[in-house]
């Protein structure tokens, strides 16, 4: 598979970091049945007795709202204005006690800043796949470290790269599904294909939405994802000053192994080792 021109990759990555999140109603509809990760992060927050949680890439609140209902104070950070608008509307519809526990903040994964430190920081549903370079990943984890309370944890998930999927024919359409658009009520077909840049390890995905009756144009939405392989991911985490304390292959805490869909990591700040003084005894003797 040949590599796309770098300037085209840059343009597609930029579009792919925004377009998939421009229609919050459609996004919520597409992922309405995704619940296993929500359960995992709720359980983790309870296990760690995390009174306060910082959520990165909170989107429309798929994880935020359940955490707030559970009694956790949540600071929800995202950079997509449509998703933030949907999140604020969902918070406003909560009972007053739960709504008071949510603070919504606009911010970028690479340079966000909010008040306070947190015993738990989370980034659910492949959020870190929108960090496309080593520098961006390091910048994000530096901000995470700055917001973690002593002994706190950073938990996130990304996909386990599927080599067979990555090398699929980019000219074919895959995963064709019929659905009803939640806003227009029209019967639609969904399908997808992608190009994969093996150097940057970025999947440039196209999502196709076309009317079943053939009346009207096909809408193409871009989504770009950086693929992280397990050993690489562990090295990046260690380079940022974290250590992996838990790692799973799904949200039921099964081992990470061939065929797993996700890499689910719980990390803590690494404790610097004190260097033992070097004995000089005998050095320089004749």
Residue pairs with C-beta under 8 A, 6 or more apart in sequence:
1 167
1 170
1 195
1 196
1 198
3 197
3 198
3 199
4 12
4 195
4 197
4 204
9 197
9 200
9 202
9 204
12 204
12 222
12 224
13 132
13 202
13 204
13 224
15 222
15 224
16 204
16 205
16 222
16 223
16 224
16 225
17 130
17 224
18 80
19 221
19 222
19 223
20 27
20 207
20 221
20 222
20 223
21 27
21 59
21 80
21 82
21 83
22 80
22 82
22 221
23 82
23 183
24 59
24 60
24 82
24 83
24 85
24 86
25 86
25 182
25 183
26 181
26 182
26 183
27 59
27 60
27 83
28 60
28 62
28 86
28 182
29 179
29 182
31 62
31 125
34 62
34 125
36 250
36 251
36 252
37 63
37 124
37 125
37 157
37 251
37 262
38 62
38 63
38 66
38 124
39 251
40 251
40 253
40 264
41 63
41 67
41 122
41 124
41 155
42 63
42 66
42 67
42 70
44 50
44 120
44 122
44 153
44 155
44 266
45 53
45 67
45 70
45 72
45 120
45 122
46 70
48 119
48 120
48 153
49 119
50 72
50 118
50 119
50 120
51 72
51 73
51 119
52 72
52 73
52 74
52 75
52 116
52 118
52 119
52 120
53 67
53 72
53 73
53 74
53 75
53 118
53 119
53 120
53 121
53 122
54 74
54 75
54 77
54 114
54 118
54 120
54 121
54 122
54 147
55 63
55 64
55 67
55 74
55 75
55 76
55 77
55 121
55 122
55 123
55 124
56 77
56 109
56 112
56 121
56 122
56 123
56 127
56 140
56 144
57 77
57 78
57 109
57 123
57 124
57 125
57 127
57 130
58 64
58 74
58 76
58 77
58 78
58 83
58 87
58 104
59 78
59 80
59 83
59 87
59 125
60 83
60 86
60 87
60 90
61 76
61 86
61 87
61 90
61 91
61 102
62 124
62 125
63 122
63 124
63 125
64 74
64 76
64 87
64 91
64 102
65 90
65 91
65 94
65 98
65 102
67 74
68 74
68 91
68 94
68 98
68 99
68 101
68 102
69 94
69 98
71 101
72 101
73 101
73 102
73 103
74 101
74 102
74 103
75 103
75 105
75 114
75 116
75 118
76 87
76 102
76 103
76 104
76 105
77 105
77 106
77 107
77 112
77 114
78 84
78 87
78 106
78 107
79 106
79 107
79 108
79 109
81 106
84 104
84 106
87 104
88 104
91 99
91 102
91 104
92 99
94 102
103 114
105 112
105 114
107 113
107 114
109 123
109 127
109 128
109 130
109 131
109 136
109 140
109 143
110 131
110 136
110 139
110 140
110 143
111 139
111 143
112 143
113 143
113 146
114 147
116 147
117 147
117 148
117 149
117 152
118 147
118 148
118 149
118 152
119 148
119 149
119 151
119 152
119 153
120 152
120 153
120 154
120 155
121 144
121 147
121 148
121 152
121 153
121 154
121 155
122 154
122 155
122 156
123 154
123 155
123 156
123 157
124 156
124 157
125 157
126 157
126 158
126 159
126 225
127 156
128 137
128 140
128 156
128 158
128 226
128 228
129 158
129 159
129 225
129 226
129 227
129 228
130 224
130 225
130 226
131 137
131 140
131 226
132 200
132 202
132 224
132 226
133 200
133 226
134 236
137 236
137 240
138 236
138 239
138 240
141 154
141 236
141 237
141 240
141 241
141 242
142 240
144 154
145 240
145 241
145 242
145 269
148 154
148 269
151 268
152 268
152 269
153 245
153 266
153 267
153 268
154 242
154 266
154 267
154 268
155 264
155 265
155 266
155 267
156 264
156 265
157 251
157 262
157 263
157 264
157 265
158 228
158 233
158 262
158 263
159 225
159 227
159 261
159 262
159 263
160 230
160 249
160 256
160 260
160 261
160 262
160 263
161 201
161 227
161 228
161 229
166 196
166 198
166 203
166 227
167 196
168 174
168 193
168 194
169 193
170 193
170 194
170 195
170 196
171 193
172 193
173 191
173 192
173 193
173 208
174 191
174 192
174 193
175 190
175 191
175 192
176 189
176 190
176 191
177 189
177 190
177 191
178 187
178 188
178 189
178 190
178 212
179 187
179 188
179 190
180 186
180 187
180 188
181 187
181 188
181 209
186 211
186 212
187 211
187 212
187 213
188 209
188 210
188 211
188 212
189 208
189 209
189 210
189 211
189 212
190 207
190 208
190 209
191 207
191 208
191 210
192 205
192 206
192 207
192 208
193 205
193 206
193 208
194 203
194 204
194 205
194 206
195 203
195 204
196 202
196 203
196 204
196 227
197 203
197 204
200 226
201 226
201 227
201 228
201 229
202 224
202 225
202 226
202 227
203 224
203 225
203 227
204 222
204 224
205 222
205 223
205 224
205 225
206 220
206 221
206 222
206 223
207 220
207 221
207 222
207 223
208 218
208 219
208 220
209 218
209 219
209 220
209 221
210 218
210 219
228 236
228 263
230 256
230 263
233 263
233 265
234 244
237 243
237 244
237 265
237 267
238 270
241 269
241 270
242 267
242 268
242 269
242 270
243 267
243 268
243 269
243 270
244 265
244 266
244 267
245 266
245 267
245 268
246 253
246 264
246 265
246 266
247 256
247 263
247 264
247 265
247 266
248 254
248 255
248 256
248 262
248 263
248 264
249 255
249 256
249 257
249 260
249 261
249 262
249 263
249 264
250 260
250 261
250 262
250 264
251 262
251 264
253 264
254 260
256 263
256 264
